[in-house]
Amino acid sequence: MVTKVPVDTGTIVWARKRSQLSVDRAASLLKCETSQLEKIEAGTAMPTATQFRRMADIYLLPEATLLGLVPASELALPKDFRSFEGARVDLSYETVLAVRRVQARQEAIAHLAEIDDQIVAPELPIHTIRDDPEQLGASFRREFGFPVIDQLTLTTQQSYQRWRRMIEDMGVSVYVEPLGKDDSRGVSMYFNEFPAIIIDQNEKQHGARLFTLFHELAHLLIRQTGISNFSPRNAVENFCNRFAASFLMPREAVQAVFDVADGKKIEPDLPQLEFAARKLSVTISQIALRLEHLEYAPKGLYARIAKLLRPPSPKPKGKGGPEWKYMYLSRYGHNLPSYVIGSLDRGQISSVEAARLMDAAPANIGVLRATLAERRLDVNDVFA
């Protein structure tokens, strides 16, 4: 006999809509007919135990919440900066899912801080959109202590790893999650005392990820967090774009790469821009736009170059790939596992609870502990 689960139909409908799923898409994910899900939501049929468990997984909710046994506490989705002039823009299921996962992780960190006095919320400086983003980016660059000469000696991947770790050391958790196609390039969150950034896993260029990293950091600094697409038509997005450009491509770095001085204009070709982008750990389009903003290139350079660019060809998949422990840290960052393992080592939580919070098997905690220490040494030894 197939076990049926009596559900609260109002909760089931709310859970689907909360995930930005249509009935058709939800039915497809649940591996059932649309008509079957419509009956379940109308209360004329009950889901099987297997379907119910899939609902909990797909809607990212505890089974008790889906049953209506506990009140559904709901964190609001971050503000959406992708809309323009009040136009409503829908979010994809993939982006909503990524946001909900990160919200849960940051809630877990806040819970650990309540029981473990060694975990302290960061105190990020507060700025406003009325500040000069060019000066603010340059100021943060100086505080990070990352000279231009060092930037020019690193690969783009090394720069990304270095700067990501610096931001994590500020107390900002940085996650890499798959966001919806053409949906968003990054997300920033500051709904509790522990800020977080999400970078789109589908973005494979480290230079583009770096720009997203500092764009979202600017959102955190001015306490205007949300879902981004970097549109210059939005005042907040434009501010964050300029902050990221100033940080990654300071005037002196651009002058060094192009051998250009104030008052002089150049019009580099694509190979020259490609070389500069590689040296500065950014993308070709970013350096072309920066040259225009600094008035080293005539207006229109960015538009002309953009027409020449093609999306990067996907790299052929070879055998193997990075070990799972490095893939884990690439996605989850260093803060969440560091906080959890620290609390575990101090006896504040059990190994079972640590594994649940980290979404990892208990047997893998020791491996991740050693890898965290290894990665910290790797980053610190970049300039050795």
C-alpha positions as CSV (number, residue, x, y, z in Angstrom):
1,M,0.0,0.0,0.0
2,V,1.3,3.5,-0.9
3,T,1.6,5.8,2.1
4,K,-0.3,9.1,1.7
5,V,0.6,12.2,3.7
6,P,-2.2,14.5,4.8
7,V,-1.0,18.1,4.1
8,D,-2.1,21.6,4.8
9,T,-3.1,22.7,1.3
10,G,-2.7,26.4,2.1
11,T,0.9,25.8,3.2
12,I,1.6,23.6,0.2
13,V,0.5,26.4,-2.2
14,W,2.4,29.0,-0.2
15,A,5.6,26.9,-0.3
16,R,5.4,26.6,-4.1
17,K,4.8,30.3,-4.7
18,R,7.5,31.2,-2.2
19,S,9.9,29.3,-4.4
20,Q,8.8,31.3,-7.5
21,L,7.6,28.1,-9.2
22,S,4.7,27.6,-11.5
23,V,2.5,24.6,-11.1
24,D,3.9,23.1,-14.3
25,R,7.6,23.6,-13.2
26,A,6.9,22.3,-9.7
27,A,5.2,19.2,-11.0
28,S,8.2,18.6,-13.3
29,L,10.6,18.8,-10.4
30,L,8.4,16.6,-8.3
31,K,8.2,14.1,-11.1
32,C,4.4,14.0,-11.2
33,E,1.7,15.2,-13.6
34,T,0.5,18.8,-13.4
35,S,-3.0,17.6,-12.8
36,Q,-1.9,15.6,-9.9
37,L,-0.2,18.6,-8.2
38,E,-3.3,20.7,-8.9
39,K,-5.4,18.1,-7.0
40,I,-3.0,18.0,-4.1
41,E,-3.1,21.8,-3.8
42,A,-6.9,21.8,-4.1
43,G,-7.2,19.2,-1.3
44,T,-8.8,16.6,-3.4
45,A,-5.8,14.3,-3.3
46,M,-2.9,13.7,-1.0
47,P,0.8,13.4,-1.9
48,T,2.6,10.1,-1.5
49,A,5.3,10.0,1.1
50,T,7.9,10.1,-1.7
51,Q,6.3,13.2,-3.3
52,F,6.0,14.9,0.1
53,R,9.7,14.4,0.8
54,R,10.5,15.8,-2.6
55,M,8.4,18.8,-1.8
56,A,10.4,19.5,1.3
57,D,13.6,19.2,-0.7
58,I,12.5,21.3,-3.7
59,Y,10.8,24.0,-1.6
60,L,13.7,24.0,0.9
61,L,11.4,23.7,3.9
62,P,11.3,21.4,6.9
63,E,8.7,18.7,6.6
64,A,7.0,19.9,9.8
65,T,6.4,23.3,8.1
66,L,4.9,21.7,5.1
67,L,2.5,19.8,7.3
68,G,1.4,23.0,8.9
69,L,2.6,21.8,12.3
70,V,4.8,24.8,13.0
71,P,4.2,28.5,12.0
72,A,6.1,29.3,8.8
73,S,8.6,31.9,9.8
74,E,9.7,33.7,6.7
75,L,12.7,35.8,5.9
76,A,12.0,38.3,3.1
77,L,14.0,38.0,-0.1
78,P,16.6,40.7,-0.6
79,K,15.7,43.9,-2.3
80,D,15.7,43.6,-6.1
81,F,17.9,46.2,-7.8
82,R,17.2,44.7,-11.3
83,S,13.9,46.6,-11.7
84,F,13.8,49.9,-13.5
85,E,11.2,52.7,-13.0
86,G,9.0,50.4,-10.9
87,A,8.8,47.6,-13.5
88,R,8.4,44.2,-11.8
89,V,11.1,41.6,-12.5
90,D,10.5,38.0,-11.7
91,L,13.2,35.9,-10.0
92,S,14.0,32.4,-11.2
93,Y,13.6,29.3,-8.9
94,E,17.4,28.8,-9.1
95,T,18.1,32.3,-7.6
96,V,15.4,32.0,-4.9
97,L,16.9,28.6,-3.9
98,A,20.4,30.0,-3.7
99,V,19.2,32.9,-1.6
100,R,17.2,30.6,0.8
101,R,20.2,28.3,1.2
102,V,22.5,31.2,2.1
103,Q,19.9,32.8,4.4
104,A,19.8,29.4,6.3
105,R,23.6,29.3,6.6
106,Q,23.8,32.9,7.9
107,E,21.1,32.1,10.4
108,A,23.1,29.1,11.5
109,I,26.2,31.3,12.1
110,A,24.1,33.8,14.1
111,H,22.8,30.9,16.2
112,L,26.4,29.7,16.8
113,A,27.3,33.2,17.9
114,E,24.6,33.0,20.6
115,I,26.2,29.9,22.2
116,D,29.9,30.5,21.4
117,D,31.4,33.8,22.6
118,Q,34.4,33.2,20.3
119,I,32.2,33.9,17.3
120,V,31.8,37.7,17.0
121,A,29.8,39.6,14.4
122,P,31.9,41.9,12.2
123,E,31.7,45.6,12.4
124,L,31.8,46.8,8.8
125,P,32.2,50.5,8.3
126,I,29.0,52.4,7.2
127,H,29.0,54.6,4.2
128,T,26.3,56.2,2.1
129,I,25.5,56.6,-1.6
130,R,26.4,60.3,-1.2
131,D,30.1,59.3,-0.7
132,D,32.4,59.5,-3.7
133,P,32.7,55.8,-4.9
134,E,36.0,56.6,-6.6
135,Q,37.6,57.8,-3.4
136,L,35.9,55.1,-1.3
137,G,37.3,52.3,-3.6
138,A,40.8,53.8,-3.5
139,S,40.5,54.1,0.3
140,F,39.6,50.5,0.7
141,R,42.4,49.5,-1.6
142,R,44.9,51.3,0.7
143,E,43.4,49.6,3.8
144,F,43.7,46.2,2.2
145,G,47.4,46.9,1.7
146,F,47.5,45.4,-1.8
147,P,50.0,47.3,-3.9
148,V,49.6,47.6,-7.7
149,I,52.9,45.9,-8.2
150,D,51.7,42.8,-6.4
151,Q,48.5,42.8,-8.5
152,L,50.5,42.8,-11.7
153,T,52.4,39.7,-10.6
154,L,49.4,37.5,-9.9
155,T,47.2,35.4,-12.2
156,T,43.5,36.3,-12.2
157,Q,42.7,33.2,-10.3
158,Q,45.3,34.0,-7.6
159,S,43.9,37.6,-7.3
160,Y,40.4,36.2,-6.9
161,Q,41.5,33.8,-4.2
162,R,43.5,36.4,-2.4
163,W,40.8,39.1,-2.4
164,R,38.0,36.7,-1.6
165,R,39.9,35.6,1.5
166,M,40.6,39.2,2.5
167,I,36.9,40.0,2.4
168,E,36.1,36.8,4.3
169,D,38.6,37.9,6.9
170,M,36.5,41.1,7.3
171,G,33.7,38.8,8.5
172,V,31.8,38.7,5.2
173,S,30.8,35.1,4.1
174,V,31.3,34.6,0.4
175,Y,29.4,31.8,-1.3
176,V,29.4,30.6,-4.9
177,E,25.9,29.4,-5.9
178,P,24.2,28.8,-9.2
179,L,21.9,31.7,-10.0
180,G,19.3,31.8,-12.7
181,K,20.3,32.4,-16.3
182,D,20.2,36.1,-17.1
183,D,18.8,36.6,-13.6
184,S,21.5,38.1,-11.5
185,R,25.2,38.4,-11.3
186,G,25.4,38.6,-7.6
187,V,23.6,39.0,-4.3
188,S,24.4,40.8,-1.0
189,M,22.7,40.2,2.3
190,Y,22.8,41.9,5.7
191,F,19.6,40.7,7.3
192,N,21.3,39.7,10.6
193,E,24.7,40.7,12.1
194,F,26.6,38.4,9.7
195,P,26.8,39.8,6.1
196,A,27.1,37.6,3.1
197,I,27.8,37.7,-0.7
198,I,26.7,35.3,-3.4
199,I,28.6,35.0,-6.6
200,D,27.1,33.3,-9.6
201,Q,28.6,29.8,-10.1
202,N,27.7,30.0,-13.8
203,E,30.2,32.8,-14.2
204,K,33.4,31.0,-15.1
205,Q,35.7,34.1,-15.6
206,H,37.6,34.9,-12.4
207,G,37.9,38.5,-13.5
208,A,34.1,38.8,-13.7
209,R,33.8,37.1,-10.3
210,L,36.2,39.6,-8.8
211,F,34.2,42.5,-10.1
212,T,31.0,41.0,-8.6
213,L,32.8,40.5,-5.3
214,F,33.7,44.2,-4.9
215,H,30.4,45.3,-6.4
216,E,28.5,43.4,-3.7
217,L,31.0,44.6,-1.0
218,A,30.0,48.1,-1.9
219,H,26.3,47.2,-1.4
220,L,27.2,46.0,2.1
221,L,29.2,49.1,2.9
222,I,26.3,51.5,2.0
223,R,23.8,49.1,3.6
224,Q,21.9,48.9,0.3
225,T,21.9,45.1,-0.1
226,G,20.0,43.0,-2.6
227,I,19.9,41.2,-5.9
228,S,22.1,42.9,-8.5
229,N,22.6,43.0,-12.3
230,F,25.0,46.0,-12.3
231,S,22.7,48.2,-14.4
232,P,24.2,51.8,-14.6
233,R,20.6,53.1,-14.9
234,N,20.1,52.3,-11.2
235,A,21.8,54.9,-8.9
236,V,22.8,52.2,-6.3
237,E,24.1,49.8,-8.9
238,N,26.1,52.5,-10.6
239,F,27.7,53.5,-7.3
240,C,28.7,49.9,-6.7
241,N,30.1,49.6,-10.2
242,R,32.3,52.6,-9.8
243,F,33.5,51.4,-6.4
244,A,34.5,48.0,-7.8
245,A,36.2,49.7,-10.8
246,S,38.1,52.1,-8.6
247,F,39.3,49.2,-6.3
248,L,40.3,46.8,-9.1
249,M,41.6,49.3,-11.6
250,P,43.1,52.3,-9.7
251,R,44.3,55.1,-11.9
252,E,48.0,54.3,-11.2
253,A,47.5,50.7,-12.3
254,V,45.9,51.7,-15.5
255,Q,48.7,54.2,-16.2
256,A,51.3,51.5,-15.5
257,V,49.7,49.0,-17.9
258,F,49.1,51.3,-20.8
259,D,52.0,53.8,-20.2
260,V,49.5,56.7,-20.3
261,A,49.4,59.9,-18.4
262,D,46.6,62.3,-17.5
263,G,45.6,64.5,-20.5
264,K,46.7,61.9,-23.0
265,K,44.2,59.7,-25.0
266,I,44.8,56.3,-26.4
267,E,42.7,53.8,-28.4
268,P,44.1,50.3,-27.7
269,D,43.1,47.4,-29.8
270,L,41.7,44.1,-28.6
271,P,45.0,42.3,-28.0
272,Q,46.3,45.3,-25.9
273,L,43.1,45.3,-23.9
274,E,43.3,41.6,-23.4
275,F,46.8,41.9,-22.1
276,A,45.8,44.7,-19.7
277,A,42.8,42.8,-18.5
278,R,45.0,39.8,-17.7
279,K,47.5,41.9,-15.8
280,L,44.8,43.7,-13.8
281,S,42.7,40.6,-13.2
282,V,39.6,42.0,-14.8
283,T,37.6,41.4,-18.0
284,I,38.3,43.1,-21.4
285,S,35.0,45.0,-21.3
286,Q,35.7,46.3,-17.7
287,I,39.1,47.7,-18.7
288,A,37.7,49.3,-21.8
289,L,34.9,51.0,-19.8
290,R,37.4,52.1,-17.1
291,L,39.6,53.8,-19.8
292,E,36.6,55.8,-20.8
293,H,35.7,56.8,-17.3
294,L,39.3,57.9,-16.6
295,E,39.2,59.9,-19.9
296,Y,42.2,58.0,-21.3
297,A,40.2,56.7,-24.2
298,P,37.6,58.4,-26.4
299,K,33.9,57.9,-25.8
300,G,32.6,54.8,-27.6
301,L,35.6,52.5,-27.0
302,Y,33.6,50.3,-24.7
303,A,30.7,50.0,-27.2
304,R,33.0,49.2,-30.1
305,I,34.9,46.6,-28.1
306,A,31.7,45.0,-26.8
307,K,30.7,44.2,-30.4
308,L,33.9,42.4,-31.0
309,L,33.7,40.2,-27.9
310,R,32.3,36.7,-27.9
311,P,31.3,34.6,-24.9
312,P,34.3,32.5,-23.8
313,S,34.1,28.9,-25.1
314,P,33.5,26.3,-22.4
315,K,36.6,24.4,-21.6
316,P,36.5,20.8,-22.5
317,K,36.0,18.6,-19.5
318,G,39.0,16.6,-18.7
319,K,39.4,13.6,-16.5
320,G,39.1,14.1,-12.8
321,G,39.0,17.8,-11.6
322,P,39.6,19.5,-8.3
323,E,39.2,17.3,-5.2
324,W,35.9,17.5,-3.5
325,K,37.4,19.4,-0.5
326,Y,38.5,22.3,-2.7
327,M,35.2,22.3,-4.5
328,Y,33.5,22.5,-1.2
329,L,35.5,25.5,-0.1
330,S,35.0,27.1,-3.5
331,R,31.3,27.0,-3.0
332,Y,30.9,27.5,0.8
333,G,33.8,29.8,1.4
334,H,35.9,29.7,4.6
335,N,33.8,31.4,7.2
336,L,30.9,28.9,7.7
337,P,33.2,25.8,8.0
338,S,35.6,27.8,10.2
339,Y,32.9,29.0,12.6
340,V,31.3,25.5,12.8
341,I,34.6,23.6,13.2
342,G,35.8,26.1,15.8
343,S,32.6,25.6,17.9
344,L,32.9,21.9,17.5
345,D,36.5,22.0,18.8
346,R,35.5,24.1,21.7
347,G,32.8,21.6,22.7
348,Q,29.9,23.9,21.9
349,I,28.2,21.6,19.4
350,S,28.4,17.9,18.6
351,S,29.9,16.4,15.5
352,V,26.5,15.4,14.2
353,E,25.3,19.0,14.5
354,A,28.5,20.3,12.9
355,A,28.0,18.0,10.0
356,R,24.4,19.2,9.6
357,L,25.4,22.9,9.7
358,M,28.2,22.3,7.2
359,D,26.1,20.0,4.9
360,A,29.0,17.5,5.1
361,A,29.4,14.0,6.3
362,P,30.9,13.7,9.9
363,A,33.8,11.7,8.5
364,N,34.8,14.6,6.3
365,I,35.0,17.2,9.0
366,G,38.6,16.3,9.8
367,V,39.6,16.6,6.1
368,L,38.0,20.1,5.9
369,R,39.7,21.2,9.1
370,A,43.1,20.3,7.6
371,T,42.2,21.9,4.2
372,L,41.2,25.1,5.8
373,A,44.6,25.4,7.5
374,E,46.3,24.4,4.2
375,R,44.4,27.0,2.2
376,R,45.2,29.8,4.7
377,L,49.0,29.0,4.4
378,D,48.7,29.0,0.6
379,V,47.1,32.4,0.5
380,N,49.6,33.8,3.1
381,D,52.5,32.4,1.1
382,V,51.5,34.1,-2.3
383,F,54.0,36.9,-1.8
384,A,56.6,34.8,0.1
